[in-house]
């Protein structure tokens, strides 16, 4: 009877061990599948952060909900696997040869030389000259949804140009008011010093 109980106990322990080992293997594969699923939906989130959150929550849906709610996932602790590789990759110089970029629209910045100012970047030189000739000639841009994508893009470019010109005008006004205020301060200091 004791031998039978010992054998049953040994079989039970062996079955539990096999179950745990087999469960860990399928769990690791399942976790990797969930990581890949979440990474496909949110490619900007680092994989160690996704893995860490999945291990905490156990659910890809909960991880996706957290990303949608917060916009990011917190970084895992430094001892978590994959964090050291991610930090080394972040500190490494960017490999520009591996990621060639095709030039986009007029808003693309040339890669050589200094970065041009917004006026040159958006080709607004002629509009700046005309705005200086007639300072109050700026009219607000109509904000309406266009039917064609090309028309929407043109409207967006026009709104960008208007915003840049308005910001430039405000900056110039601020500079002139600061300059006049500092001139007034300097003249009051000179008058008080001469008395």
Secondary structure, DSSP 8 states (H G I E B T S, - for coil): -HHHHHHHHHHHHHHHHHHHHHHHHHHHHHHHHHHHHHHHH-TTS-HHHHHHHHHHH--HHHHHHHHHHHSS-----TTSTTHHHHHHHHHS---TTTS-----STT---SSSS---HHHHTT-HHHHHHHHHSTT----------SSHHHHHHHHHHHHHHHHHHHHHHHHHHHHHHHHHHHHHHHHHHHHHH-
